[in-house]
Amino acid sequence: IAKSYGLGREDLAMILAMAYVESGFNNDAAAGTTSASGLGQFVDGTAAAYGITNNEQRFDSVSGGEALIKYFIYNKNLAKNSGHEGRNLYLMTYAYHHDGPSLAYGGEELSRTHVMPKYDLFLENICTDIMP
């Protein structure tokens, strides 16, 4: 799916890192205190905005993966338009995913300490013949 959106290895590594941190790659993951659920741990409004309109889609890996990719692209563009580039672009992409535009809920620190180490791991292990 990432290839169909024109994404590259760094993008895929970040999407995988985000899915790992958000849900442990568990389609059925659900937060106990909010409506956040699925691969990307989307709350109801975000889920609907990115094409998830029912529980079957919310807990489906293909629907959840595609929604996560679309939201990743949105947040990457937000980070890019805010002047971030290079590795910091990806760090801030997750911060926006977690916090939204306010960046007021600790997403940047979570990205630094939890997501970026997984990003490095995935980037190192994605075969270049699979994703250039």
N, C-alpha and C positions, 0 to 999 in steps of 0.2 A: 504494500500500500504506500509506503514511504517513497518508493521509486516513482510511483504513478503521480506523486505530487512534486516530482523534481528534486527531492531531497537527497543529500549525500551522506557519507559515512559519519561525519561529525553530528549531523542532524539525527540520524538513526541512533547513534550512541546516546545522545541526550534523551531521546524519546524512550529508549530502553531504560536508562537510568531513572527517569521520572516514573515510569510504570513500576519499576522495582521498588523505589522508595514509597510511592503512593499506595501500592496494593500488593507488593510482592508477586506480581504477575498473576494475582488471583482475581479472576473475573467476578467472583462472588463476594469480594471484600466490601464491607460496609462499615462506616463509622457508627459508633454508638450514640453520638451526641448531635449529629447533624444528618442531613440527607445525602451526604457524600458517599458515593459507592461506585463500584466498577473499577476497571483498570486505572483510570485517571482520577478516581475519587471526586467525581463531579457532583456538586450540589444540584438540586432540581433545575434552577434557572440556567446554569451553565450547560448542563446536559441537554436541555431543550434547544438552546441556542446553537448547539453543535450536532443536532440531528438525532438525539436520543429522546424519544417521546414516550417510551413505555418501558416497563421493567424487563421485558424480554430483550430489548435492545441494550438496556443498561447493563445487563449481566452477560452479554454476548461479546466474545473476544474480538470479533471482526468489527462490530458496531462501536464498541468501546475503543478499539485501536484506532479506527478512523477518526472518531471524535477527538481522541488525544492528539493525533497528528494535526488536525485542523486547529485545535486550540494551541498547540505548540507553535504552529506557523503564525498565528495571531500574536502570541506573546513574544516570539522572536522578532517580529516586525516592530512591536512596541519597544522592545529593548534596543533594537537597531535605531529606531527613530529618536530614542532618548540618548543617542550618542555612544552606545556600548559597541565594542567590537572585539574580535579575537575570542579568547577564552572567556573573558568577562561577558561577552554577548550571551553565551550559554548559561553562565552562572545567573545572570539577570533574567533570562528566559524562564528559568524555574521560579525565581523570586516572584515574577509576575503571575506565573501559574498558581502559586500558593497564595499570594496576597491580593492579587488584582492590582490595578494601577496605583493604589495608595502605598504599596510597599510597607504597610504598617503592622504586619503580623509575624515578623521574624523570618520571612521567606528567604532573604538574602543569606542569613547565617545558616539556615537549614540547607540551602543550596551549597554553600561553601563546605559544610562539615559532612553532609550525608549524600548529596546528589553528585557533586563533582568527583568524589573518589570512584563512584560507580561509573560515571561518564568515562573516566580514564580507563577503567577496566574493560568496559564494553568497546571503546574505541580501539584499544589494543588488540581486541580479539575478533573484531568483525573482519572477515576475510575480504580482501580487496577485490577478489573475483566475484563476490556476491554484491558488494556495494562499493563502487569506486570512490 
